[in-house]
Amino acid sequence: MPSLKDVKTKIAGVRKTKQITKAMNMVASAKLRGTQSRIERFRNYADKFHAVLGDIAAKATGTAHPLLAAHAEQRTVLIVLFTSDRGLCGGFNAGLIARALDTARKAAAENKDVRFICVGKKGRDAIGKSGFELAESYTGAMIEFNFDLASTIGKTIIGSYLAEKIDEVILVYGQFESASRQVPTVQPMLPMQQINAGHHEDINPAFEYTYEPDVSSLLNALLPRFVNVQIYRALLDTSASEHAARMVAMDNATRNCDELTGTLTLLYNKTRQASITSELIDIVGGAEALQ
């Protein structure tokens, strides 16, 4: 049985850990409110953008823009993986990395070359050990970012796609649904053939829209921005999911500290009682020996 001092030291250590986890839970909760507000506001814009662009693309004839057309040969797949830069958020990063590697292995099984762009330190470290090619990485970006980061990544992707260095682009990110639910999502982004099918629920079918200038000019201006919007949405979703996952993980850790403190306190009382009983037995035994 451990000594009273050892048990007391463990109880003090668990209580200090609880203070840390509780503070981290409060910080994550505060950050979540800000990031959740950002993604909820941006989703309306992104959904409307998608609907309008789908309506424009449906009016296009032939191959109006190279981003809408698939390459003749599908040889190279680029996977853009979004993770956090920091840990202590449960299985959030592990789930994203697992989905990304599963997608990469399926592409490799089809004899395609697989490359990665990793946004976030956790993803970069995992892909670096996986054996797949890491084309670029952005670490420290998830702590604080704006639309410029999405534009930078989008410019790189569009340039590689137009130069036919890559033939397919897939986003892997954590979709934020609620504080208790974050879904690892695999979303094909290029080629944009799916836009022609589009989401038209925001477009009133009773009206015929006329766009100016011509459709080709609009697509030239809007399609690159649509790529950036998709990337920025993935950044916002992943950021909100990270804070939500960390908040839940730290809340669970705090409860575990309470349970462990209770268990150690019970052990402390039992150890103390056993020590008192042992001392009483020694006193009684000594008294009887003197008699």
C-alpha contacts under 8 A as a table, 3 or more apart, distances in Angstrom:
res1	aa1	res2	aa2	distance
1	M	271	T	7.20
2	P	6	D	6.33
2	P	7	V	6.75
2	P	271	T	7.57
3	S	6	D	5.30
3	S	7	V	6.48
3	S	271	T	7.25
4	L	7	V	5.27
4	L	8	K	6.06
4	L	268	Y	6.29
4	L	271	T	6.50
4	L	272	R	6.65
5	K	8	K	5.09
5	K	9	T	6.09
6	D	9	T	5.12
6	D	10	K	6.30
7	V	10	K	5.10
7	V	11	I	6.25
7	V	264	L	6.64
7	V	267	L	7.50
7	V	268	Y	5.93
8	K	11	I	5.14
8	K	12	A	6.31
8	K	268	Y	7.09
9	T	12	A	5.18
9	T	13	G	6.20
10	K	13	G	4.99
10	K	14	V	6.15
10	K	264	L	7.59
11	I	14	V	5.19
11	I	15	R	6.22
11	I	261	T	5.88
11	I	264	L	6.29
11	I	265	T	7.22
12	A	15	R	5.17
12	A	16	K	6.32
13	G	16	K	5.19
13	G	17	T	6.25
14	V	17	T	4.97
14	V	18	K	6.14
14	V	257	C	6.05
14	V	260	L	7.44
14	V	261	T	6.58
15	R	18	K	4.98
15	R	19	Q	6.42
15	R	257	C	7.08
15	R	261	T	7.26
16	K	19	Q	5.10
16	K	20	I	6.53
17	T	20	I	5.11
17	T	21	T	6.24
17	T	257	C	7.39
18	K	21	T	5.13
18	K	22	K	5.93
18	K	253	A	7.56
18	K	254	T	5.33
18	K	257	C	5.72
18	K	258	D	7.67
19	Q	22	K	5.22
19	Q	23	A	6.15
20	I	23	A	5.16
20	I	24	M	6.17
21	T	24	M	5.03
21	T	25	N	6.05
21	T	250	M	5.26
21	T	251	D	7.29
21	T	253	A	6.50
21	T	254	T	5.78
22	K	25	N	5.02
22	K	26	M	6.34
22	K	250	M	6.70
22	K	251	D	6.97
22	K	254	T	6.08
23	A	26	M	5.15
23	A	27	V	6.27
24	M	27	V	5.03
24	M	28	A	6.03
24	M	247	M	7.45
24	M	250	M	6.58
25	N	28	A	5.17
25	N	29	S	6.04
25	N	246	R	7.13
25	N	247	M	4.78
25	N	248	V	7.54
25	N	250	M	5.16
25	N	251	D	6.09
26	M	29	S	5.02
26	M	30	A	6.22
26	M	247	M	7.47
27	V	30	A	5.17
27	V	31	K	6.25
28	A	31	K	5.10
28	A	32	L	5.92
28	A	243	H	5.21
28	A	244	A	7.03
28	A	246	R	6.36
28	A	247	M	5.18
29	S	32	L	5.03
29	S	33	R	6.49
29	S	243	H	7.07
29	S	244	A	7.22
29	S	247	M	5.89
30	A	33	R	5.47
30	A	34	G	7.01
31	K	34	G	5.37
31	K	35	T	6.34
31	K	243	H	6.61
32	L	35	T	5.15
32	L	36	Q	5.67
32	L	240	A	5.82
32	L	243	H	5.32
32	L	244	A	6.13
33	R	36	Q	5.28
33	R	37	S	6.17
34	G	37	S	5.27
34	G	38	R	6.41
35	T	38	R	5.01
35	T	39	I	6.29
35	T	236	L	6.89
35	T	239	S	6.73
35	T	240	A	5.10
36	Q	39	I	5.34
36	Q	40	E	6.09
36	Q	240	A	5.59
37	S	40	E	5.28
37	S	41	R	6.21
38	R	41	R	5.33
38	R	42	F	6.10
38	R	236	L	7.19
39	I	42	F	5.01
39	I	43	R	5.94
39	I	233	R	7.15
39	I	236	L	5.56
39	I	237	D	6.28
39	I	240	A	7.53
40	E	43	R	5.40
40	E	44	N	7.15
41	R	44	N	5.95
41	R	45	Y	7.26
42	F	45	Y	5.21
42	F	46	A	6.15
42	F	233	R	7.30
43	R	46	A	4.97
43	R	47	D	5.92
43	R	233	R	7.35
44	N	47	D	5.29
44	N	48	K	6.16
45	Y	48	K	5.25
45	Y	49	F	6.00
46	A	49	F	4.99
46	A	50	H	6.12
46	A	229	V	6.67
46	A	230	Q	7.58
46	A	233	R	7.59
47	D	50	H	5.08
47	D	51	A	6.23
48	K	51	A	5.06
48	K	52	V	6.15
48	K	202	D	6.60
49	F	52	V	5.33
49	F	53	L	5.97
49	F	226	F	7.58
50	H	53	L	5.20
50	H	54	G	5.97
50	H	195	I	7.50
50	H	198	G	6.90
50	H	199	H	6.55
50	H	226	F	7.72
51	A	54	G	5.14
51	A	55	D	6.36
51	A	198	G	6.16
51	A	199	H	4.88
51	A	200	H	4.92
51	A	201	E	7.14
51	A	202	D	6.17
51	A	203	I	6.69
52	V	55	D	5.10
52	V	56	I	6.30
52	V	200	H	7.44
52	V	202	D	7.98
52	V	203	I	7.09
53	L	56	I	5.00
53	L	57	A	5.99
53	L	195	I	7.23
53	L	198	G	7.72
53	L	219	L	7.96
53	L	222	L	7.56
53	L	223	L	7.98
54	G	57	A	5.07
54	G	58	A	6.07
54	G	195	I	4.95
54	G	196	N	5.32
54	G	197	A	6.72
54	G	198	G	4.39
54	G	199	H	6.54
54	G	200	H	6.99
55	D	58	A	5.17
55	D	59	K	6.72
55	D	196	N	7.44
55	D	198	G	7.12
55	D	200	H	6.94
55	D	203	I	7.80
56	I	59	K	5.34
56	I	60	A	6.77
56	I	211	Y	7.89
56	I	215	V	6.55
56	I	219	L	7.68
57	A	60	A	5.13
57	A	195	I	6.85
57	A	196	N	5.42
57	A	215	V	7.71
57	A	219	L	7.42
58	A	196	N	5.09
58	A	197	A	7.46
59	K	215	V	7.31
60	A	63	T	7.69
60	A	64	A	6.00
60	A	215	V	6.37
60	A	216	S	7.29
61	T	64	A	6.33
63	T	66	P	6.83
63	T	68	L	7.01
63	T	69	A	6.43
64	A	68	L	7.39
64	A	216	S	5.93
64	A	219	L	7.65
65	H	68	L	5.57
65	H	69	A	7.09
65	H	216	S	7.27
65	H	219	L	6.86
65	H	220	N	6.93
66	P	69	A	5.31
66	P	70	A	7.95
66	P	162	L	7.01
67	L	70	A	7.69
67	L	161	Y	7.85
67	L	162	L	7.47
67	L	190	L	6.97
67	L	191	P	5.75
67	L	192	M	6.03
67	L	223	L	7.36
68	L	190	L	7.85
68	L	191	P	5.64
68	L	192	M	4.58
68	L	193	Q	5.22
68	L	195	I	7.93
69	A	191	P	5.99
69	A	192	M	6.94
69	A	193	Q	6.39
70	A	167	D	7.34
70	A	191	P	5.39
70	A	192	M	7.98
70	A	193	Q	7.46
71	H	74	Q	6.44
71	H	164	E	7.63
71	H	167	D	6.10
73	E	167	D	7.52
74	Q	77	V	7.82
74	Q	112	K	7.37
74	Q	167	D	5.44
74	Q	168	E	7.15
75	R	111	N	7.62
75	R	112	K	4.97
75	R	113	D	6.19
75	R	166	I	7.46
75	R	167	D	6.34
76	T	112	K	5.46
76	T	113	D	4.62
76	T	114	V	5.94
76	T	115	R	7.55
76	T	165	K	7.32
76	T	166	I	4.96
76	T	167	D	5.31
76	T	168	E	6.59
77	V	107	A	7.32
77	V	112	K	6.72
77	V	113	D	6.10
77	V	114	V	4.93
77	V	115	R	6.24
77	V	166	I	6.05
77	V	167	D	6.02
77	V	168	E	4.82
77	V	169	V	5.96
77	V	170	I	7.59
78	L	114	V	5.98
78	L	115	R	4.83
78	L	116	F	5.63
78	L	117	I	7.30
78	L	166	I	6.51
78	L	167	D	7.81
78	L	168	E	6.10
78	L	169	V	4.80
78	L	170	I	6.30
79	I	100	A	7.37
79	I	104	A	7.61
79	I	114	V	7.38
79	I	115	R	6.21
79	I	116	F	4.87
79	I	117	I	6.30
79	I	169	V	5.89
79	I	170	I	4.84
79	I	171	L	5.92
79	I	172	V	7.11
80	V	116	F	5.82
80	V	117	I	4.72
80	V	118	C	5.89
80	V	119	V	7.51
80	V	169	V	7.40
80	V	170	I	6.15
80	V	171	L	4.87
80	V	172	V	6.09
81	L	96	L	7.74
81	L	97	I	7.70
81	L	100	A	6.81
81	L	116	F	7.07
81	L	117	I	6.22
81	L	118	C	4.85
81	L	119	V	6.11
81	L	123	G	6.72
81	L	171	L	6.25
81	L	172	V	4.91
81	L	173	Y	6.28
82	F	96	L	7.75
82	F	118	C	6.12
82	F	119	V	4.83
82	F	120	G	6.15
82	F	123	G	6.98
82	F	171	L	7.91
82	F	172	V	6.22
82	F	173	Y	5.02
82	F	174	G	7.49
82	F	234	A	7.45
82	F	235	L	7.02
82	F	238	T	6.69
83	T	93	N	5.85
83	T	96	L	7.01
83	T	97	I	7.95
83	T	118	C	7.68
83	T	119	V	6.19
83	T	120	G	4.89
83	T	121	K	7.24
83	T	122	K	6.15
83	T	123	G	5.53
83	T	142	M	7.99
83	T	173	Y	7.01
83	T	174	G	7.79
83	T	238	T	6.80
84	S	87	G	7.21
84	S	93	N	6.88
84	S	119	V	7.78
84	S	120	G	4.91
84	S	121	K	6.51
84	S	122	K	6.09
84	S	123	G	7.57
84	S	142	M	6.12
84	S	238	T	7.62
84	S	239	S	7.35
84	S	242	E	6.51
85	D	120	G	4.70
85	D	121	K	4.47
85	D	122	K	5.69
85	D	139	T	6.59
85	D	140	G	5.99
85	D	141	A	7.68
85	D	142	M	6.30
85	D	143	I	7.23
86	R	121	K	7.32
86	R	122	K	7.08
87	G	90	G	7.79
87	G	93	N	7.92
87	G	122	K	7.69
88	L	246	R	6.11
88	L	249	A	7.05
88	L	250	M	7.67
89	C	92	F	6.05
89	C	93	N	7.69
89	C	242	E	6.66
89	C	243	H	7.62
89	C	245	A	5.08
89	C	246	R	3.82
89	C	247	M	7.44
89	C	248	V	7.74
89	C	249	A	5.61
89	C	250	M	7.68
90	G	93	N	7.78
90	G	245	A	6.41
90	G	246	R	6.63
90	G	249	A	5.42
91	G	94	A	5.13
91	G	95	G	6.03
92	F	95	G	5.46
92	F	96	L	6.63
92	F	174	G	7.95
92	F	182	Q	7.94
92	F	242	E	6.97
92	F	245	A	6.43
93	N	96	L	5.18
93	N	97	I	6.11
93	N	122	K	6.93
93	N	123	G	7.42
94	A	97	I	5.20
94	A	98	A	6.01
95	G	98	A	5.16
95	G	99	R	6.30
95	G	184	P	6.44
96	L	99	R	5.24
96	L	100	A	6.21
96	L	172	V	6.89
96	L	173	Y	6.54
96	L	174	G	6.83
96	L	184	P	5.42
96	L	185	T	7.85
97	I	100	A	5.07
97	I	101	L	6.10
97	I	123	G	6.41
97	I	126	A	7.26
98	A	101	L	5.24
98	A	102	D	6.04
99	R	102	D	5.07
99	R	103	T	6.18
99	R	172	V	7.46
99	R	184	P	7.05
99	R	185	T	7.94
99	R	186	V	7.44
100	A	103	T	5.15
100	A	104	A	6.16
100	A	172	V	6.21
100	A	186	V	7.72
101	L	104	A	4.88
101	L	105	R	6.06
102	D	105	R	5.21
102	D	106	K	6.33
103	T	106	K	5.24
103	T	107	A	6.36
104	A	107	A	5.14
104	A	108	A	6.09
104	A	114	V	6.27
105	R	108	A	4.91
105	R	109	A	6.04
106	K	109	A	5.07
106	K	110	E	6.64
107	A	110	E	5.19
107	A	111	N	6.80
107	A	112	K	5.55
107	A	113	D	7.52
107	A	114	V	7.01
108	A	111	N	5.05
108	A	112	K	5.00
108	A	113	D	6.30
108	A	114	V	6.64
109	A	112	K	7.27
114	V	132	F	6.61
114	V	133	E	6.75
115	R	132	F	6.49
115	R	133	E	4.91
115	R	134	L	5.86
115	R	135	A	6.07
116	F	127	I	7.72
116	F	132	F	7.42
116	F	133	E	6.19
116	F	134	L	4.82
116	F	135	A	5.58
116	F	136	E	7.00
117	I	134	L	6.24
117	I	135	A	5.64
117	I	136	E	4.83
117	I	137	S	5.56
118	C	121	K	7.77
118	C	123	G	5.85
118	C	124	R	5.37
118	C	134	L	7.59
118	C	136	E	6.48
118	C	137	S	4.63
118	C	138	Y	6.27
119	V	123	G	7.00
119	V	124	R	7.28
119	V	137	S	5.76
119	V	138	Y	4.72
119	V	139	T	6.20
119	V	141	A	6.94
119	V	142	M	7.44
120	G	123	G	5.75
120	G	124	R	6.45
120	G	137	S	7.44
120	G	138	Y	5.98
120	G	139	T	4.82
120	G	140	G	6.47
120	G	141	A	6.50
120	G	142	M	6.21
121	K	124	R	5.07
121	K	125	D	6.15
121	K	138	Y	7.48
121	K	139	T	4.99
121	K	140	G	6.98
122	K	125	D	5.34
122	K	126	A	6.32
123	G	126	A	5.18
123	G	127	I	6.07
124	R	127	I	5.32
124	R	128	G	5.96
124	R	134	L	7.82
124	R	137	S	6.39
124	R	139	T	7.86
125	D	128	G	5.16
125	D	129	K	6.64
126	A	129	K	5.41
126	A	130	S	6.38
127	I	130	S	4.88
127	I	131	G	7.08
127	I	132	F	6.54
127	I	133	E	7.93
127	I	134	L	6.92
128	G	131	G	6.63
128	G	132	F	7.26
128	G	133	E	7.77
128	G	134	L	6.69
134	L	137	S	7.38
138	Y	141	A	5.98
139	T	142	M	7.46
140	G	143	I	5.90
140	G	144	E	7.84
141	A	144	E	6.02
141	A	145	F	5.97
141	A	149	L	7.95
142	M	145	F	6.31
142	M	235	L	7.59
142	M	239	S	6.60
145	F	148	D	7.73
145	F	149	L	6.50
146	N	149	L	5.97
146	N	150	A	7.43
147	F	150	A	5.17
147	F	151	S	6.26
147	F	228	N	7.92
147	F	232	Y	6.30
148	D	151	S	4.97
148	D	152	T	6.16
149	L	152	T	5.11
149	L	153	I	6.31
149	L	232	Y	7.92
150	A	153	I	5.24
150	A	154	G	5.88
150	A	228	N	5.32
150	A	229	V	7.43
150	A	231	I	5.53
150	A	232	Y	5.15
150	A	235	L	7.89
151	S	154	G	4.95
151	S	155	K	5.95
151	S	228	N	5.36
152	T	155	K	5.25
152	T	156	T	6.49
153	I	156	T	5.26
153	I	157	I	6.30
153	I	228	N	7.75
153	I	231	I	7.81
154	G	157	I	5.08
154	G	158	I	5.99
154	G	224	P	7.54
154	G	227	V	6.05
154	G	228	N	5.25
154	G	231	I	7.14
155	K	158	I	5.26
155	K	159	G	6.02
155	K	224	P	7.99
156	T	159	G	5.29
156	T	160	S	6.26
157	I	160	S	5.25
157	I	161	Y	6.12
158	I	161	Y	5.06
158	I	162	L	6.04
158	I	224	P	7.29
159	G	162	L	5.33
159	G	163	A	6.12
160	S	163	A	5.12
160	S	164	E	6.12
160	S	165	K	5.13
160	S	166	I	5.92
161	Y	164	E	4.90
161	Y	165	K	5.92
161	Y	166	I	5.13
161	Y	167	D	6.24
161	Y	168	E	7.79
162	L	165	K	7.69
163	A	166	I	7.82
164	E	167	D	6.23
166	I	169	V	7.57
167	D	190	L	7.73
167	D	191	P	7.61
168	E	188	P	7.80
168	E	189	M	7.68
168	E	190	L	5.33
168	E	191	P	6.21
169	V	188	P	6.11
169	V	189	M	5.48
169	V	190	L	4.86
169	V	191	P	7.27
170	I	186	V	6.84
170	I	187	Q	5.62
170	I	188	P	4.29
170	I	189	M	5.51
170	I	190	L	7.11
171	L	185	T	7.84
171	L	186	V	5.78
171	L	187	Q	5.04
171	L	188	P	6.14
171	L	189	M	6.71
171	L	231	I	7.96
171	L	234	A	7.80
172	V	184	P	7.05
172	V	185	T	5.56
172	V	186	V	4.64
172	V	187	Q	6.39
173	Y	184	P	5.80
173	Y	185	T	5.41
173	Y	186	V	6.87
173	Y	234	A	5.91
173	Y	235	L	7.75
173	Y	237	D	7.40
173	Y	238	T	5.84
174	G	182	Q	6.04
174	G	183	V	5.45
174	G	184	P	4.52
174	G	185	T	5.87
174	G	234	A	7.42
174	G	237	D	6.07
174	G	238	T	4.65
174	G	241	S	6.06
174	G	242	E	7.96
175	Q	182	Q	5.60
175	Q	183	V	5.04
175	Q	184	P	6.16
175	Q	185	T	6.13
175	Q	234	A	7.41
175	Q	237	D	5.14
175	Q	238	T	6.28
175	Q	241	S	6.72
176	F	179	A	7.77
176	F	181	R	6.89
176	F	182	Q	4.85
176	F	183	V	6.65
176	F	237	D	5.23
176	F	238	T	6.97
176	F	240	A	6.27
176	F	241	S	5.06
177	E	180	S	7.97
177	E	181	R	5.64
177	E	182	Q	5.73
177	E	183	V	7.34
178	S	181	R	5.03
178	S	182	Q	6.75
178	S	244	A	7.89
179	A	182	Q	7.59
179	A	241	S	7.62
179	A	244	A	5.03
179	A	245	A	7.42
179	A	248	V	7.87
180	S	244	A	6.90
180	S	245	A	7.36
180	S	248	V	7.14
182	Q	241	S	5.65
182	Q	244	A	7.98
182	Q	245	A	7.55
188	P	191	P	7.98
189	M	192	M	6.27
189	M	227	V	7.61
189	M	230	Q	7.95
190	L	193	Q	7.84
191	P	194	Q	7.96
192	M	195	I	5.59
192	M	196	N	7.81
193	Q	196	N	5.81
193	Q	197	A	7.63
194	Q	197	A	5.36
194	Q	198	G	6.23
195	I	198	G	4.31
195	I	199	H	7.69
199	H	202	D	7.56
200	H	203	I	5.10
200	H	204	N	7.98
201	E	204	N	7.41
204	N	207	F	5.90
205	P	208	E	7.34
211	Y	214	D	6.64
211	Y	215	V	6.99
212	E	215	V	7.46
212	E	218	L	7.76
213	P	217	S	6.42
213	P	218	L	6.69
214	D	217	S	5.52
214	D	218	L	6.44
215	V	218	L	5.11
215	V	219	L	6.12
216	S	219	L	5.12
216	S	220	N	6.18
217	S	220	N	5.12
217	S	221	A	6.42
218	L	221	A	5.18
218	L	222	L	5.88
219	L	222	L	5.04
219	L	223	L	5.41
220	N	223	L	6.05
220	N	224	P	7.27
221	A	224	P	6.62
221	A	225	R	7.07
222	L	225	R	5.13
222	L	226	F	5.97
223	L	226	F	4.87
223	L	227	V	6.47
224	P	227	V	5.22
224	P	228	N	6.59
225	R	228	N	4.98
225	R	229	V	6.11
226	F	229	V	4.93
226	F	230	Q	6.20
227	V	230	Q	5.21
227	V	231	I	6.35
228	N	231	I	5.11
228	N	232	Y	6.05
229	V	232	Y	5.07
229	V	233	R	6.03
230	Q	233	R	5.15
230	Q	234	A	6.31
231	I	234	A	5.07
231	I	235	L	6.27
232	Y	235	L	4.94
232	Y	236	L	6.21
233	R	236	L	5.13
233	R	237	D	6.02
234	A	237	D	5.09
234	A	238	T	5.98
235	L	238	T	5.24
235	L	239	S	6.07
236	L	239	S	5.11
236	L	240	A	6.18
237	D	240	A	5.32
237	D	241	S	6.05
238	T	241	S	4.97
238	T	242	E	5.97
239	S	242	E	5.12
239	S	243	H	6.49
240	A	243	H	5.38
240	A	244	A	6.19
241	S	244	A	5.07
241	S	245	A	5.96
242	E	245	A	5.18
242	E	246	R	6.12
243	H	246	R	5.07
243	H	247	M	6.01
244	A	247	M	5.08
244	A	248	V	6.30
245	A	248	V	5.24
245	A	249	A	6.06
246	R	249	A	4.94
246	R	250	M	5.97
247	M	250	M	5.30
247	M	251	D	6.11
248	V	251	D	5.03
248	V	252	N	6.19
249	A	252	N	5.15
249	A	253	A	6.17
250	M	253	A	4.84
250	M	254	T	6.06
251	D	254	T	5.11
251	D	255	R	6.38
252	N	255	R	5.17
252	N	256	N	6.17
253	A	256	N	4.96
253	A	257	C	6.19
254	T	257	C	5.05
254	T	258	D	6.46
255	R	258	D	5.06
255	R	259	E	6.35
256	N	259	E	5.04
256	N	260	L	6.02
257	C	260	L	5.01
257	C	261	T	5.96
258	D	261	T	5.09
258	D	262	G	6.27
259	E	262	G	5.14
259	E	263	T	6.28
260	L	263	T	5.02
260	L	264	L	6.07
261	T	264	L	5.11
261	T	265	T	5.94
262	G	265	T	5.07
262	G	266	L	6.22
263	T	266	L	5.21
263	T	267	L	6.28
264	L	267	L	4.89
264	L	268	Y	5.98
265	T	268	Y	4.89
265	T	269	N	6.21
266	L	269	N	5.16
266	L	270	K	6.21
267	L	270	K	5.07
267	L	271	T	6.00
268	Y	271	T	5.10
268	Y	272	R	6.02
269	N	272	R	5.03
269	N	273	Q	6.01
270	K	273	Q	5.07
270	K	274	A	6.07
271	T	274	A	5.05
271	T	275	S	6.13
272	R	275	S	5.02
272	R	276	I	6.20
273	Q	276	I	5.09
273	Q	277	T	6.07
274	A	277	T	5.07
274	A	278	S	6.07
275	S	278	S	5.11
275	S	279	E	6.23
276	I	279	E	5.12
276	I	280	L	6.18
277	T	280	L	5.09
277	T	281	I	6.18
278	S	281	I	5.13
278	S	282	D	6.30
279	E	282	D	5.06
279	E	283	I	6.24
280	L	283	I	5.03
280	L	284	V	6.11
281	I	284	V	5.17
281	I	285	G	5.89
282	D	285	G	5.08
282	D	286	G	6.00
283	I	286	G	5.11
283	I	287	A	6.16
284	V	287	A	5.07
284	V	288	E	6.20
285	G	288	E	5.21
285	G	289	A	6.17
286	G	289	A	5.05
286	G	290	L	6.32
287	A	290	L	5.21
287	A	291	Q	6.51
288	E	291	Q	5.14
